Each structure stands twice: as structure tokens, then as C-alpha cells.
């Protein structure tokens, strides 16, 4: 957000840089225009300098669906986000403190810090930011960010925005650059049919390019690739894999169930493990279920989404299952295999932790025992049992690549 106390005689970065945008086929082509293109003439001093120096165009373009090609004259310095996979990408690229907006910032700041606690020398504070679930154009003008790391097709699907609204913000504030319907390969809204889906790390690579942070991306991607190689090489045969479900519930009167292997980055931390879906296709993801439905599925493992929320008591949730006459009959409950999970809208940092925890929760014999979790930060894992190096990740986030 612009500083109202800026000296009026000292031009701000915004006075020299202005992003523009036009509607192009299914997406938005957003770019930058110079002062000359806007009709602003140089000062006498600038005119003299122009005769003595050669201006170098340092702009660059990055393409992502649904926007198309987006042109930047320099890496963005302030960041609007709506969903946490984008906020985590900014954080991973050393931009965590430049985020000005996100959905439920206080909740997700508390949740993310349960994991950030295990990254030495790394800090994160999203509390008090603008809660952007239903953003208004007026607020976007006020925030005046250098990039809207958000998906216009997602916003069009959720809110009453049209193409002209997105083009106005792209022209007068800054471009859109984000993809959210890759979450579950959701159908795009009318008018956005030419839509491409990305894996979590494919999208992260494009976001890193927009911020000109390719080295950070490559370093984190190497860690992820090594983890995936370790996981793939040590998975037991399909016949020896447990059945599992993922649940979320503010209270046990309304339990949401999620499948583990549907397309999209929401299952990027469960799909690689090939656990058997206990529902066997009888329950669609994001459905409300009761104890009777869970007992009929009878999973070996229950993954409790939001179990790392500082305001959620996982021991109390486990006890609620055990004290219910139906819930207590579920195999996962009887064997104390109700485990915490973080969030489905994961970016690269949370994804590394969630891959490790899911490996241990599903396959303790192959990847080491998951510690009993009763609350607080992500548990301490002995270095020899860690699936990724915390210090290395912390160094990358802090710029020591």
C-alpha cells in the first residue's frame, strides 16, 4: 500500500511504473507501459540524461493460464493473494512479508507458523492483513499492489466480476497472475473455457519466473524431486497399503470427507502414496458424512484436515470418536490412527512438510514412525528420519541459495 507520507517531490515507484492489460482470447494479457506511452514527458534533467545514456528495456513476459502472457518491467514488490497456495509461493520465494491480502489471514498465519517453527531463522506473520475472499475493486485500488497473485477465472466463478472489471484492475493497478482451478481440475466459468491445469510445482515455477526467483524455485524443486524419488522407491505393494479417508470438521456434527486421489493439487500430498480410498467411490469429495457412513467405509487411517490449527484440540477430536458408540467401532479409531493434516491449498513449503507427515502416517515401517501429536508446532523429527533438510529449506527461503 502506498505511503501517504511520501514526499510529493520524490516520485514513487508507482509514478514510474504502470501495468496495463487487455482482454486476449480466454485470458488477460497484462503488461507494463512507460511514462512516454502514457503521455508523460521527461523533466529537463531526464531529457539531458536521455541524450547521454542508452535506455535498456529490462521487461520480461511470463505466460500462465488463464491470463496468457503477462509482461513485467521489474519483479513485483507487493503481492495480493486470495488463496494460500499463492501466499505460500510468495513466502517460499522470500516474499512472505510483502503479501498484503489473503483469505482468513489470522487463521492461516497461525496454521502456517506451526510448520515455519521448524525452519531455523525463518519468520512469518500474516495477521491483520486484508481478508480477500470477496475482494472489492475499491480495496484493490487502495492496496495498490504490484501483482495480483490470484486467478481471475476463480474470482469470476465465485463473485460477480466480469471481464471489464479484471481488465480495469490490470490496467490501473497491476496484472493478474494466478491459477486456482487446478485445485481439483474444476470446470471454469462461462467465458473462460480455454483453461489449462498445472501441477503445484508447474505453477510454482511460473510464479518464480514472474518474481525472477528461478534459483529459489530450482533449489526447492530439487528437494521436492529427491523426496518424491525416496517415496516412490519405498512404497509397499498395493496389496499392503492401508485404506484411508481425509476428514475436516469444526465439530463432529458436520463432518466433511475428501477423497485422496482425485486430480489437482489439493491431493498433491496424498495421491503419490496410493493408499486405498476407503469410500471406494461411494462418497464424492467435499461431501458431508456421519459416523454410520464412516463405519461402513471403515478406514485403516483417518487424516484430520486442520489438525494443526492452534485452536483445534486433536486429542479432544480423538476422544469424541472413541466415546461415540458408532465412531468407536471404526478400525482407525480403535488403532489410534487419527492423524493431523495442515491445509489442502498448499504451496511448496507446506507441501514438503505434508509429504513427509503423510509418508510417516501411512507407512511408518518404510518412512519412520509419526510421533503422537497432541498440539503445538510440527513435531521434532530426528534428523536421520527427516525426509528433507529443514536448514536447507530455511536457507533458500532466506535467500542463501
MARVOKOL-582687 format. One record per residue (C-alpha): residue number from 0; residue in one letter; x, y, z. Coordinates in steps of 0.25 Angstrom, whole numbers, plus 2048, in hexadecimal, padded with zeros to 3 digits. Example, Ala and Ser with C-alpha at 12.3 -4.5 7.8 and 13.67 -1.06 7.14 Angstrom:
% MARVOKOL-582687
<site pos="0" code="A" c1="831" c2="7EE" c3="81F"/>
<site pos="1" code="S" c1="837" c2="7FC" c3="81D"/>
END
This chain:
% MARVOKOL-582687
<site pos="0" code="X" c1="800" c2="800" c3="800"/>
<site pos="1" code="X" c1="805" c2="80E" c3="7FC"/>
<site pos="2" code="X" c1="80B" c2="816" c3="808"/>
<site pos="3" code="X" c1="803" c2="823" c3="809"/>
<site pos="4" code="X" c1="80E" c2="82A" c3="80F"/>
<site pos="5" code="X" c1="817" c2="829" c3="803"/>
<site pos="6" code="X" c1="81E" c2="836" c3="7FF"/>
<site pos="7" code="X" c1="816" c2="83C" c3="7F3"/>
<site pos="8" code="X" c1="823" c2="840" c3="7ED"/>
<site pos="9" code="X" c1="829" c2="832" c3="7ED"/>
<site pos="10" code="X" c1="822" c2="829" c3="7E3"/>
<site pos="11" code="X" c1="81D" c2="81C" c3="7E8"/>
<site pos="12" code="X" c1="81F" c2="80F" c3="7E0"/>
<site pos="13" code="X" c1="811" c2="80F" c3="7DC"/>
<site pos="14" code="X" c1="813" c2="81C" c3="7D5"/>
<site pos="15" code="X" c1="81D" c2="816" c3="7CC"/>
<site pos="16" code="X" c1="817" c2="808" c3="7CA"/>
<site pos="17" code="X" c1="809" c2="805" c3="7C6"/>
<site pos="18" code="X" c1="803" c2="7F8" c3="7C2"/>
<site pos="19" code="X" c1="7F9" c2="7F7" c3="7B7"/>
<site pos="20" code="X" c1="7F0" c2="7EC" c3="7B2"/>
<site pos="21" code="X" c1="7E7" c2="7E8" c3="7A6"/>
<site pos="22" code="X" c1="7DE" c2="7DC" c3="7A4"/>
<site pos="23" code="X" c1="7E4" c2="7D2" c3="79C"/>
<site pos="24" code="X" c1="7DC" c2="7C5" c3="798"/>
<site pos="25" code="X" c1="7D9" c2="7BD" c3="7A4"/>
<site pos="26" code="X" c1="7E3" c2="7C5" c3="7AD"/>
<site pos="27" code="X" c1="7E9" c2="7D3" c3="7B1"/>
<site pos="28" code="X" c1="7F5" c2="7D8" c3="7AB"/>
<site pos="29" code="X" c1="7FB" c2="7E1" c3="7B5"/>
<site pos="30" code="X" c1="807" c2="7E9" c3="7B3"/>
<site pos="31" code="X" c1="80E" c2="7F6" c3="7B7"/>
<site pos="32" code="X" c1="80E" c2="803" c3="7B0"/>
<site pos="33" code="X" c1="819" c2="80E" c3="7B1"/>
<site pos="34" code="X" c1="817" c2="81D" c3="7B4"/>
<site pos="35" code="X" c1="819" c2="820" c3="7A6"/>
<site pos="36" code="X" c1="80E" c2="817" c3="7A1"/>
<site pos="37" code="X" c1="804" c2="81E" c3="7AC"/>
<site pos="38" code="X" c1="808" c2="82B" c3="7A6"/>
<site pos="39" code="X" c1="810" c2="830" c3="7B2"/>
<site pos="40" code="X" c1="81C" c2="838" c3="7AD"/>
<site pos="41" code="X" c1="82A" c2="838" c3="7B3"/>
<site pos="42" code="X" c1="82F" c2="842" c3="7BC"/>
<site pos="43" code="X" c1="83B" c2="84B" c3="7B7"/>
<site pos="44" code="X" c1="845" c2="843" c3="7BF"/>
<site pos="45" code="X" c1="83F" c2="836" c3="7BA"/>
<site pos="46" code="X" c1="840" c2="83B" c3="7AB"/>
<site pos="47" code="X" c1="84E" c2="83E" c3="7AD"/>
<site pos="48" code="X" c1="851" c2="831" c3="7B3"/>
<site pos="49" code="X" c1="84A" c2="82A" c3="7A7"/>
<site pos="50" code="X" c1="853" c2="831" c3="79D"/>
<site pos="51" code="X" c1="85F" c2="82B" c3="7A5"/>
<site pos="52" code="X" c1="85B" c2="81D" c3="7A8"/>
<site pos="53" code="X" c1="855" c2="811" c3="7A1"/>
<site pos="54" code="X" c1="848" c2="80C" c3="7A7"/>
<site pos="55" code="X" c1="847" c2="7FD" c3="7A9"/>
<site pos="56" code="X" c1="83A" c2="7F6" c3="7A9"/>
<site pos="57" code="X" c1="83A" c2="7EC" c3="7B4"/>
<site pos="58" code="X" c1="82C" c2="7E8" c3="7B3"/>
<site pos="59" code="X" c1="828" c2="7D9" c3="7B2"/>
<site pos="60" code="X" c1="81C" c2="7D1" c3="7B0"/>
<site pos="61" code="X" c1="817" c2="7C4" c3="7B6"/>
<site pos="62" code="X" c1="80B" c2="7BC" c3="7B1"/>
<site pos="63" code="X" c1="801" c2="7B5" c3="7BA"/>
<site pos="64" code="X" c1="7F2" c2="7B1" c3="7B8"/>
<site pos="65" code="X" c1="7E8" c2="7B8" c3="7B9"/>
<site pos="66" code="X" c1="7EF" c2="7C5" c3="7B7"/>
<site pos="67" code="X" c1="7F8" c2="7C2" c3="7AB"/>
<site pos="68" code="X" c1="805" c2="7C9" c3="7AA"/>
<site pos="69" code="X" c1="808" c2="7D4" c3="7B5"/>
<site pos="70" code="X" c1="813" c2="7DE" c3="7B4"/>
<site pos="71" code="X" c1="81A" c2="7E4" c3="7C0"/>
<site pos="72" code="X" c1="825" c2="7EF" c3="7BF"/>
<site pos="73" code="X" c1="82B" c2="7EA" c3="7CD"/>
<site pos="74" code="X" c1="828" c2="7E0" c3="7D7"/>
<site pos="75" code="X" c1="81B" c2="7E3" c3="7E0"/>
<site pos="76" code="X" c1="81E" c2="7E8" c3="7ED"/>
<site pos="77" code="X" c1="810" c2="7E8" c3="7F4"/>
<site pos="78" code="X" c1="807" c2="7DC" c3="7F2"/>
<site pos="79" code="X" c1="7F7" c2="7DA" c3="7F3"/>
<site pos="80" code="X" c1="7F3" c2="7CC" c3="7F5"/>
<site pos="81" code="X" c1="7E6" c2="7C5" c3="7F7"/>
<site pos="82" code="X" c1="7E9" c2="7B6" c3="7FA"/>
<site pos="83" code="X" c1="7F4" c2="7B1" c3="802"/>
<site pos="84" code="X" c1="7FB" c2="7A9" c3="7F7"/>
<site pos="85" code="X" c1="7FF" c2="7B6" c3="7F1"/>
<site pos="86" code="X" c1="802" c2="7BC" c3="7FE"/>
<site pos="87" code="X" c1="80C" c2="7B0" c3="801"/>
<site pos="88" code="X" c1="812" c2="7B2" c3="7F4"/>
<site pos="89" code="X" c1="815" c2="7C1" c3="7F7"/>
<site pos="90" code="X" c1="81B" c2="7BC" c3="804"/>
<site pos="91" code="X" c1="823" c2="7B1" c3="7FE"/>
<site pos="92" code="X" c1="829" c2="7BC" c3="7F5"/>
<site pos="93" code="X" c1="82D" c2="7C5" c3="801"/>
<site pos="94" code="X" c1="821" c2="7CE" c3="7FF"/>
<site pos="95" code="X" c1="819" c2="7C9" c3="80B"/>
<site pos="96" code="X" c1="819" c2="7D7" c3="811"/>
<site pos="97" code="X" c1="815" c2="7DE" c3="804"/>
<site pos="98" code="X" c1="807" c2="7D7" c3="804"/>
<site pos="99" code="X" c1="7FC" c2="7E2" c3="807"/>
<site pos="100" code="X" c1="7F0" c2="7D9" c3="806"/>
<site pos="101" code="X" c1="7EB" c2="7CB" c3="807"/>
<site pos="102" code="X" c1="7DF" c2="7C2" c3="80B"/>
<site pos="103" code="X" c1="7DE" c2="7C1" c3="81A"/>
<site pos="104" code="X" c1="7EB" c2="7C7" c3="81D"/>
<site pos="105" code="X" c1="7EB" c2="7C5" c3="82C"/>
<site pos="106" code="X" c1="7E7" c2="7B6" c3="82B"/>
<site pos="107" code="X" c1="7F1" c2="7B3" c3="821"/>
<site pos="108" code="X" c1="7FC" c2="7BB" c3="827"/>
<site pos="109" code="X" c1="7FA" c2="7B2" c3="834"/>
<site pos="110" code="X" c1="7FA" c2="7A6" c3="82C"/>
<site pos="111" code="X" c1="806" c2="7A8" c3="823"/>
<site pos="112" code="X" c1="80E" c2="7AC" c3="82F"/>
<site pos="113" code="X" c1="80C" c2="79E" c3="835"/>
<site pos="114" code="X" c1="816" c2="79A" c3="829"/>
<site pos="115" code="X" c1="81E" c2="7A6" c3="828"/>
<site pos="116" code="X" c1="822" c2="7A4" c3="836"/>
<site pos="117" code="X" c1="82B" c2="798" c3="831"/>
<site pos="118" code="X" c1="832" c2="7A1" c3="827"/>
<site pos="119" code="X" c1="83E" c2="7A7" c3="82E"/>
<site pos="120" code="X" c1="83F" c2="7B6" c3="82D"/>
<site pos="121" code="X" c1="832" c2="7B8" c3="825"/>
<site pos="122" code="X" c1="826" c2="7C0" c3="82A"/>
<site pos="123" code="X" c1="818" c2="7C3" c3="824"/>
<site pos="124" code="X" c1="80D" c2="7CC" c3="828"/>
<site pos="125" code="X" c1="801" c2="7CD" c3="820"/>
<site pos="126" code="X" c1="7F8" c2="7D2" c3="82C"/>
<site pos="127" code="X" c1="7EF" c2="7DE" c3="829"/>
<site pos="128" code="X" c1="7F0" c2="7DE" c3="81A"/>
<site pos="129" code="X" c1="7E4" c2="7E1" c3="811"/>
<site pos="130" code="X" c1="7DB" c2="7D5" c3="811"/>
<site pos="131" code="X" c1="7D9" c2="7D3" c3="802"/>
<site pos="132" code="X" c1="7CF" c2="7C8" c3="800"/>
<site pos="133" code="X" c1="7C6" c2="7D2" c3="7F9"/>
<site pos="134" code="X" c1="7CF" c2="7DE" c3="7F5"/>
<site pos="135" code="X" c1="7C9" c2="7EB" c3="7F0"/>
<site pos="136" code="X" c1="7CF" c2="7F3" c3="7E5"/>
<site pos="137" code="X" c1="7D0" c2="7FF" c3="7EF"/>
<site pos="138" code="X" c1="7D8" c2="7F7" c3="7F8"/>
<site pos="139" code="X" c1="7E2" c2="7F3" c3="7ED"/>
<site pos="140" code="X" c1="7E4" c2="801" c3="7E9"/>
<site pos="141" code="X" c1="7E7" c2="804" c3="7F8"/>
<site pos="142" code="X" c1="7F1" c2="7F9" c3="7F9"/>
<site pos="143" code="X" c1="7F8" c2="7FD" c3="7EC"/>
<site pos="144" code="X" c1="800" c2="7F0" c3="7EB"/>
<site pos="145" code="X" c1="80A" c2="7ED" c3="7E0"/>
<site pos="146" code="X" c1="803" c2="7E0" c3="7DD"/>
<site pos="147" code="X" c1="7F6" c2="7D9" c3="7E0"/>
<site pos="148" code="X" c1="7FB" c2="7CB" c3="7E2"/>
<site pos="149" code="X" c1="7ED" c2="7C5" c3="7E0"/>
<site pos="150" code="X" c1="7E4" c2="7BE" c3="7D6"/>
<site pos="151" code="X" c1="7DA" c2="7C7" c3="7CF"/>
<site pos="152" code="X" c1="7D2" c2="7BB" c3="7CA"/>
<site pos="153" code="X" c1="7D1" c2="7B7" c3="7D8"/>
<site pos="154" code="X" c1="7CC" c2="7C4" c3="7DD"/>
<site pos="155" code="X" c1="7C3" c2="7C5" c3="7D1"/>
<site pos="156" code="X" c1="7BD" c2="7B7" c3="7D5"/>
<site pos="157" code="X" c1="7BB" c2="7BC" c3="7E4"/>
<site pos="158" code="X" c1="7B8" c2="7CA" c3="7E3"/>
<site pos="159" code="X" c1="7B0" c2="7D4" c3="7D9"/>
<site pos="160" code="X" c1="7BC" c2="7D8" c3="7D2"/>
<site pos="161" code="X" c1="7BD" c2="7DA" c3="7C2"/>
<site pos="162" code="X" c1="7C8" c2="7DB" c3="7B8"/>
<site pos="163" code="X" c1="7C7" c2="7EA" c3="7B9"/>
<site pos="164" code="X" c1="7CA" c2="7EA" c3="7C8"/>
<site pos="165" code="X" c1="7D6" c2="7E2" c3="7C7"/>
<site pos="166" code="X" c1="7DB" c2="7EA" c3="7BB"/>
<site pos="167" code="X" c1="7D9" c2="7F7" c3="7C3"/>
<site pos="168" code="X" c1="7E1" c2="7F2" c3="7CF"/>
<site pos="169" code="X" c1="7EC" c2="7EC" c3="7C6"/>
<site pos="170" code="X" c1="7ED" c2="7FA" c3="7BE"/>
<site pos="171" code="X" c1="7EC" c2="803" c3="7CA"/>
<site pos="172" code="X" c1="7F3" c2="7FB" c3="7D5"/>
<site pos="173" code="X" c1="7FB" c2="7EF" c3="7D1"/>
<site pos="174" code="X" c1="7F9" c2="7E2" c3="7CA"/>
<site pos="175" code="X" c1="7F2" c2="7D5" c3="7CE"/>
<site pos="176" code="X" c1="7FB" c2="7C9" c3="7CF"/>
<site pos="177" code="X" c1="7F6" c2="7BC" c3="7D5"/>
<site pos="178" code="X" c1="7EF" c2="7AF" c3="7D3"/>
<site pos="179" code="X" c1="7E5" c2="7A9" c3="7DD"/>
<site pos="180" code="X" c1="7DC" c2="79F" c3="7D5"/>
<site pos="181" code="X" c1="7E8" c2="796" c3="7D4"/>
<site pos="182" code="X" c1="7E4" c2="793" c3="7E3"/>
<site pos="183" code="X" c1="7DA" c2="787" c3="7DE"/>
<site pos="184" code="X" c1="7DA" c2="78A" c3="7CF"/>
<site pos="185" code="X" c1="7CD" c2="791" c3="7D1"/>
<site pos="186" code="X" c1="7C5" c2="796" c3="7C6"/>
<site pos="187" code="X" c1="7C8" c2="7A4" c3="7C2"/>
<site pos="188" code="X" c1="7BC" c2="7AE" c3="7C1"/>
<site pos="189" code="X" c1="7B6" c2="7B2" c3="7B4"/>
<site pos="190" code="X" c1="7BF" c2="7BB" c3="7AC"/>
<site pos="191" code="X" c1="7CC" c2="7B4" c3="7B2"/>
<site pos="192" code="X" c1="7CB" c2="7A7" c3="7AA"/>
<site pos="193" code="X" c1="7D9" c2="7A7" c3="7A5"/>
<site pos="194" code="X" c1="7DF" c2="7A4" c3="7B2"/>
<site pos="195" code="X" c1="7EC" c2="79C" c3="7B6"/>
<site pos="196" code="X" c1="7EE" c2="794" c3="7C2"/>
<site pos="197" code="X" c1="7FC" c2="793" c3="7C9"/>
<site pos="198" code="X" c1="802" c2="78B" c3="7D4"/>
<site pos="199" code="X" c1="806" c2="792" c3="7E1"/>
<site pos="200" code="X" c1="815" c2="793" c3="7DC"/>
<site pos="201" code="X" c1="812" c2="797" c3="7CE"/>
<site pos="202" code="X" c1="80A" c2="7A3" c3="7D3"/>
<site pos="203" code="X" c1="815" c2="7A6" c3="7DD"/>
<site pos="204" code="X" c1="81F" c2="7A6" c3="7D2"/>
<site pos="205" code="X" c1="817" c2="7B1" c3="7CA"/>
<site pos="206" code="X" c1="815" c2="7B9" c3="7D7"/>
<site pos="207" code="X" c1="824" c2="7B8" c3="7DA"/>
<site pos="208" code="X" c1="827" c2="7BD" c3="7CC"/>
<site pos="209" code="X" c1="81D" c2="7C9" c3="7CE"/>
<site pos="210" code="X" c1="825" c2="7CD" c3="7DA"/>
<site pos="211" code="X" c1="833" c2="7CA" c3="7D3"/>
<site pos="212" code="X" c1="836" c2="7C0" c3="7DE"/>
<site pos="213" code="X" c1="839" c2="7B4" c3="7D5"/>
<site pos="214" code="X" c1="845" c2="7B0" c3="7DE"/>
<site pos="215" code="X" c1="83C" c2="7AF" c3="7EA"/>
<site pos="216" code="X" c1="832" c2="7A6" c3="7E3"/>
<site pos="217" code="X" c1="83D" c2="79D" c3="7DD"/>
<site pos="218" code="X" c1="843" c2="79B" c3="7EB"/>
<site pos="219" code="X" c1="835" c2="798" c3="7F1"/>
<site pos="220" code="X" c1="831" c2="78F" c3="7E5"/>
<site pos="221" code="X" c1="83E" c2="787" c3="7E7"/>
<site pos="222" code="X" c1="83A" c2="784" c3="7F5"/>
<site pos="223" code="X" c1="82C" c2="780" c3="7F1"/>
<site pos="224" code="X" c1="831" c2="777" c3="7E6"/>
<site pos="225" code="X" c1="83A" c2="770" c3="7EF"/>
<site pos="226" code="X" c1="82F" c2="76E" c3="7F9"/>
<site pos="227" code="X" c1="826" c2="768" c3="7EE"/>
<site pos="228" code="X" c1="831" c2="75F" c3="7EA"/>
<site pos="229" code="X" c1="833" c2="75A" c3="7F8"/>
<site pos="230" code="X" c1="824" c2="758" c3="7FA"/>
<site pos="231" code="X" c1="822" c2="751" c3="7ED"/>
<site pos="232" code="X" c1="82D" c2="747" c3="7EF"/>
<site pos="233" code="X" c1="828" c2="743" c3="7FD"/>
<site pos="234" code="X" c1="819" c2="741" c3="7FB"/>
<site pos="235" code="X" c1="814" c2="734" c3="7FF"/>
<site pos="236" code="X" c1="80C" c2="72B" c3="7F4"/>
<site pos="237" code="X" c1="7FE" c2="730" c3="7F2"/>
<site pos="238" code="X" c1="7F8" c2="723" c3="7FA"/>
<site pos="239" code="X" c1="800" c2="728" c3="806"/>
<site pos="240" code="X" c1="7FB" c2="736" c3="806"/>
<site pos="241" code="X" c1="7F0" c2="73B" c3="810"/>
<site pos="242" code="X" c1="7E3" c2="741" c3="80D"/>
<site pos="243" code="X" c1="7E1" c2="750" c3="811"/>
<site pos="244" code="X" c1="7D8" c2="75C" c3="811"/>
<site pos="245" code="X" c1="7DA" c2="76B" c3="814"/>
<site pos="246" code="X" c1="7D0" c2="772" c3="81C"/>
<site pos="247" code="X" c1="7CE" c2="780" c3="821"/>
<site pos="248" code="X" c1="7C4" c2="785" c3="82C"/>
<site pos="249" code="X" c1="7C3" c2="791" c3="834"/>
<site pos="250" code="X" c1="7BB" c2="788" c3="83D"/>
<site pos="251" code="X" c1="7B6" c2="779" c3="83B"/>
<site pos="252" code="X" c1="7A8" c2="77D" c3="838"/>
<site pos="253" code="X" c1="7AC" c2="781" c3="82A"/>
<site pos="254" code="X" c1="7B8" c2="778" c3="824"/>
<site pos="255" code="X" c1="7BD" c2="77B" c3="816"/>
<site pos="256" code="X" c1="7C4" c2="770" c3="80F"/>
<site pos="257" code="X" c1="7CF" c2="771" c3="804"/>
<site pos="258" code="X" c1="7D4" c2="767" c3="7FA"/>
<site pos="259" code="X" c1="7E3" c2="765" c3="7FA"/>
<site pos="260" code="X" c1="7E6" c2="762" c3="7EB"/>
<site pos="261" code="X" c1="7DD" c2="76C" c3="7E2"/>
<site pos="262" code="X" c1="7E5" c2="775" c3="7D8"/>
<site pos="263" code="X" c1="7EA" c2="782" c3="7DD"/>
<site pos="264" code="X" c1="7F4" c2="788" c3="7E7"/>
<site pos="265" code="X" c1="7EA" c2="786" c3="7F3"/>
<site pos="266" code="X" c1="7EF" c2="778" c3="7F3"/>
<site pos="267" code="X" c1="7FD" c2="77A" c3="7EF"/>
<site pos="268" code="X" c1="802" c2="775" c3="7FD"/>
<site pos="269" code="X" c1="7F9" c2="769" c3="7FD"/>
<site pos="270" code="X" c1="7F7" c2="764" c3="7EF"/>
<site pos="271" code="X" c1="806" c2="760" c3="7EE"/>
<site pos="272" code="X" c1="805" c2="755" c3="7F9"/>
<site pos="273" code="X" c1="7FA" c2="74D" c3="7F2"/>
<site pos="274" code="X" c1="7F2" c2="74A" c3="7FF"/>
<site pos="275" code="X" c1="7E5" c2="743" c3="7FC"/>
<site pos="276" code="X" c1="7D9" c2="74C" c3="7FD"/>
<site pos="277" code="X" c1="7D0" c2="747" c3="808"/>
<site pos="278" code="X" c1="7C4" c2="74C" c3="801"/>
<site pos="279" code="X" c1="7C6" c2="745" c3="7F4"/>
<site pos="280" code="X" c1="7C0" c2="74F" c3="7EC"/>
<site pos="281" code="X" c1="7B3" c2="74F" c3="7F5"/>
<site pos="282" code="X" c1="7B5" c2="75D" c3="7FA"/>
<site pos="283" code="X" c1="7B9" c2="76A" c3="7F2"/>
<site pos="284" code="X" c1="7C4" c2="773" c3="7F7"/>
<site pos="285" code="X" c1="7BF" c2="77E" c3="800"/>
<site pos="286" code="X" c1="7B2" c2="776" c3="804"/>
<site pos="287" code="X" c1="7AC" c2="777" c3="812"/>
<site pos="288" code="X" c1="7AD" c2="769" c3="819"/>
<site pos="289" code="X" c1="7A9" c2="763" c3="826"/>
<site pos="290" code="X" c1="7AF" c2="758" c3="82F"/>
<site pos="291" code="X" c1="7A6" c2="74E" c3="828"/>
<site pos="292" code="X" c1="7AC" c2="751" c3="81B"/>
<site pos="293" code="X" c1="7BA" c2="751" c3="821"/>
<site pos="294" code="X" c1="7B8" c2="744" c3="827"/>
<site pos="295" code="X" c1="7B3" c2="73E" c3="81A"/>
<site pos="296" code="X" c1="7C0" c2="742" c3="814"/>
<site pos="297" code="X" c1="7C8" c2="73E" c3="820"/>
<site pos="298" code="X" c1="7D5" c2="745" c3="81C"/>
<site pos="299" code="X" c1="7E2" c2="740" c3="822"/>
<site pos="300" code="X" c1="7E7" c2="74F" c3="823"/>
<site pos="301" code="X" c1="7DF" c2="75C" c3="825"/>
<site pos="302" code="X" c1="7E7" c2="768" c3="821"/>
<site pos="303" code="X" c1="7E1" c2="774" c3="828"/>
<site pos="304" code="X" c1="7E2" c2="781" c3="820"/>
<site pos="305" code="X" c1="7E4" c2="78D" c3="828"/>
<site pos="306" code="X" c1="7EA" c2="784" c3="833"/>
<site pos="307" code="X" c1="7F6" c2="78E" c3="835"/>
<site pos="308" code="X" c1="7ED" c2="79A" c3="837"/>
<site pos="309" code="X" c1="7F1" c2="7A0" c3="844"/>
<site pos="310" code="X" c1="7E3" c2="7A1" c3="849"/>
<site pos="311" code="X" c1="7DF" c2="793" c3="846"/>
<site pos="312" code="X" c1="7E2" c2="788" c3="850"/>
<site pos="313" code="X" c1="7E5" c2="77B" c3="849"/>
<site pos="314" code="X" c1="7E4" c2="773" c3="856"/>
<site pos="315" code="X" c1="7D6" c2="778" c3="858"/>
<site pos="316" code="X" c1="7D2" c2="774" c3="84A"/>
<site pos="317" code="X" c1="7D8" c2="766" c3="84C"/>
<site pos="318" code="X" c1="7D1" c2="765" c3="859"/>
<site pos="319" code="X" c1="7C4" c2="769" c3="852"/>
<site pos="320" code="X" c1="7C5" c2="75E" c3="848"/>
<site pos="321" code="X" c1="7C9" c2="754" c3="853"/>
<site pos="322" code="X" c1="7BD" c2="758" c3="85C"/>
<site pos="323" code="X" c1="7B3" c2="756" c3="851"/>
<site pos="324" code="X" c1="7AC" c2="748" c3="850"/>
<site pos="325" code="X" c1="7AE" c2="748" c3="841"/>
<site pos="326" code="X" c1="7BA" c2="750" c3="83F"/>
<site pos="327" code="X" c1="7C2" c2="747" c3="849"/>
<site pos="328" code="X" c1="7C0" c2="73B" c3="840"/>
<site pos="329" code="X" c1="7C8" c2="741" c3="835"/>
<site pos="330" code="X" c1="7D5" c2="73A" c3="833"/>
<site pos="331" code="X" c1="7DD" c2="747" c3="832"/>
<site pos="332" code="X" c1="7D7" c2="74B" c3="840"/>
<site pos="333" code="X" c1="7DA" c2="73E" c3="846"/>
<site pos="334" code="X" c1="7E8" c2="73E" c3="842"/>
<site pos="335" code="X" c1="7EB" c2="74D" c3="845"/>
<site pos="336" code="X" c1="7EE" c2="751" c3="837"/>
<site pos="337" code="X" c1="7E7" c2="75E" c3="836"/>
<site pos="338" code="X" c1="7F2" c2="768" c3="831"/>
<site pos="339" code="X" c1="7F3" c2="777" c3="82F"/>
<site pos="340" code="X" c1="7F4" c2="77E" c3="822"/>
<site pos="341" code="X" c1="7F6" c2="78C" c3="81E"/>
<site pos="342" code="X" c1="7EF" c2="792" c3="812"/>
<site pos="343" code="X" c1="7EB" c2="78E" c3="805"/>
<site pos="344" code="X" c1="7EE" c2="79B" c3="7FE"/>
<site pos="345" code="X" c1="7FD" c2="798" c3="800"/>
<site pos="346" code="X" c1="809" c2="7A0" c3="7FA"/>
<site pos="347" code="X" c1="817" c2="79A" c3="7F8"/>
<site pos="348" code="X" c1="81B" c2="79B" c3="807"/>
<site pos="349" code="X" c1="80F" c2="795" c3="80D"/>
<site pos="350" code="X" c1="80F" c2="78A" c3="803"/>
<site pos="351" code="X" c1="81D" c2="786" c3="807"/>
<site pos="352" code="X" c1="818" c2="784" c3="815"/>
<site pos="353" code="X" c1="80B" c2="77D" c3="811"/>
<site pos="354" code="X" c1="812" c2="773" c3="808"/>
<site pos="355" code="X" c1="81B" c2="770" c3="814"/>
<site pos="356" code="X" c1="810" c2="76F" c3="81E"/>
<site pos="357" code="X" c1="807" c2="767" c3="815"/>
<site pos="358" code="X" c1="812" c2="75D" c3="812"/>
<site pos="359" code="X" c1="814" c2="75A" c3="820"/>
<site pos="360" code="X" c1="805" c2="75A" c3="824"/>
<site pos="361" code="X" c1="802" c2="750" c3="819"/>
<site pos="362" code="X" c1="80F" c2="748" c3="818"/>
<site pos="363" code="X" c1="817" c2="748" c3="826"/>
<site pos="364" code="X" c1="81F" c2="73C" c3="822"/>
<site pos="365" code="X" c1="824" c2="742" c3="816"/>
<site pos="366" code="X" c1="826" c2="750" c3="81A"/>
<site pos="367" code="X" c1="827" c2="750" c3="829"/>
<site pos="368" code="X" c1="81C" c2="752" c3="834"/>
<site pos="369" code="X" c1="814" c2="75E" c3="835"/>
<site pos="370" code="X" c1="815" c2="764" c3="843"/>
<site pos="371" code="X" c1="808" c2="765" c3="84B"/>
<site pos="372" code="X" c1="803" c2="773" c3="849"/>
<site pos="373" code="X" c1="7FB" c2="77A" c3="854"/>
<site pos="374" code="X" c1="7FC" c2="788" c3="84F"/>
<site pos="375" code="X" c1="807" c2="793" c3="84C"/>
<site pos="376" code="X" c1="811" c2="794" c3="841"/>
<site pos="377" code="X" c1="814" c2="789" c3="837"/>
<site pos="378" code="X" c1="81B" c2="77E" c3="83F"/>
<site pos="379" code="X" c1="82A" c2="77E" c3="840"/>
<site pos="380" code="X" c1="82F" c2="772" c3="837"/>
<site pos="381" code="X" c1="83D" c2="76C" c3="83A"/>
<site pos="382" code="X" c1="846" c2="771" c3="82E"/>
<site pos="383" code="X" c1="848" c2="763" c3="829"/>
<site pos="384" code="X" c1="839" c2="761" c3="828"/>
<site pos="385" code="X" c1="836" c2="76E" c3="821"/>
<site pos="386" code="X" c1="833" c2="76D" c3="812"/>
<site pos="387" code="X" c1="838" c2="77B" c3="80F"/>
<site pos="388" code="X" c1="843" c2="784" c3="815"/>
<site pos="389" code="X" c1="83C" c2="790" c3="81D"/>
<site pos="390" code="X" c1="848" c2="798" c3="81D"/>
<site pos="391" code="X" c1="84A" c2="797" c3="80E"/>
<site pos="392" code="X" c1="83B" c2="79C" c3="80C"/>
<site pos="393" code="X" c1="83D" c2="7A7" c3="816"/>
<site pos="394" code="X" c1="84A" c2="7AC" c3="80F"/>
<site pos="395" code="X" c1="842" c2="7AC" c3="802"/>
<site pos="396" code="X" c1="836" c2="7B4" c3="807"/>
<site pos="397" code="X" c1="840" c2="7BE" c3="80D"/>
<site pos="398" code="X" c1="848" c2="7BF" c3="800"/>
<site pos="399" code="X" c1="854" c2="7B7" c3="804"/>
<site pos="400" code="X" c1="853" c2="7AE" c3="7F7"/>
END
